[in-house]
Amino acid sequence: MLEHVRIRIRLRGLLEMLGGGGVIALYGVAALLAAAILALALVLPAWASALIVGGALLLVSAALAVMGRKRVKQAMPPVPQQTQASVGADVEEIREKVQR
């Protein structure tokens, strides 16, 4: 039990660092997108530049969402096996104690 808590604390710390890095990366991506829009605005109207970059982002995000959904469906069983086994063992133990 104690080892489980230690693992969860370490995981939480790692996730917090990943989250902080993700926020910084988000700002970096936003700056790069602004630069792309401004670069396109040199040859197109600004609204058209923003529309092109925004549309490209939506296409990329849709493709990533479809790929991620497929991977999640393949990776995770509908019922967690370890939990199912643990609950089954608990039910069996309770049945044994009730019969006594």
N, C-alpha and C positions, 0 to 999 in steps of 0.2 A: 504494500500500500504506500509506504513512504517513498519507495523508488518511483512509483507512478506519479506522485506529487512532484518529485524532483524533475522528472522528464517534462511534465507539463509546464513547470516554471521556466526551464531552459527553452522550451518551444515558444513560450510566450515572449521571452526576451528576444529570440530570433525573429519572431513575427513582428515585434515592435520595430526592430532595426530595419527589416524589410519594408515595413510600412513607411518609415521615415525616408528611406531611400526612394521609395516609390513616389512620395510627394515631391521630392527634389527633382526626380526624373520627369514628373509631370510638368513642372515649371520649365524644365529644359526643352521638352517637346513643344510646349506652348510657344516658347521663344523661336524655335525652329519653324513652326508653322506660320508664325507671324512673318518671319523672314521670307518664307516661300510665297506668302500672299503678297508681300511688298515687292518681291522680285517679279512676280507675274504682273503686278500693277504697272510695271514699267512699259509693258507692251499691250496690256488690256485694261479696261476700266477696273477700278478697285472692287466693285461689286461682283464682277465676273470672276476676278481672281479668287475672291473669298468663296464664291459658289463652287468653283472648280476644286479648290483644296478641300472644302467641306464635303463635297460629293465623293471625292477620292477617299477621304477618311471614313465615310459611311460604308463604302464598298469594302474597305479593308476590315472594318469592325464586323460587318456582317459575315464575311468569310471566316474570320477568327472565331466568331460565335458558333457557327455551324461546325467547324472543326473541333472546338472545345466540347460542344454538346455530344458529338460522336465519341470522343475520348472518355467523357464522364460516364456515358452509358456502358462502354466496354469495360471500364476500370472498376466500377462499383457494383457489387451484387445488390439486388433490391432489399435484401435483409442482411444486416451484418452477421456474419457467421459466428464470430466470437461471442457476441451478445446473445444470439439465439442459443448457443450451447450453454452459456452461463445461466440464462433464464430457465432452460430445460433442467439443468442440474438443481437449481433452486426449487423448482416445482416438485421434482422428484424427492428432494430432501424433506420438503414440507409434507408431502404425502406420506412418507415413511413415519414422520413424527406424529401425524394425525392418527395413523393406524395403531400406534402403540397405546 
